[in-house]
Amino acid sequence: RAVMTGLKEAVAEMKRLMLEARG
């Protein structure tokens, strides 16, 4: 299973959503 890949993608998406919410 690519658990680490999934976690990295989830973190990257969360960061992007937070940046969009701010801007």
N, C-alpha and C positions, 0 to 999 in steps of 0.2 A: 504493500500500500504506500502511496505517496502522501503520507501524513504531513511531513514537513512542507511539501509543496503547497498543500491545501492551506496550512496555517499561514505560510508566507503570503498567499493570495488573499486570504481573509484579512490579514493585517493591512496589506496594501490597500484593499478596498475600503476598510474602515478609515484609514488615514485620508483617502481621497474624499470620502463622504464628509468627514469632519472639515476638510479644507473647503469643500463646496458650501457647507452650512455656514462657515464663517464669511466667506467672500460673497 
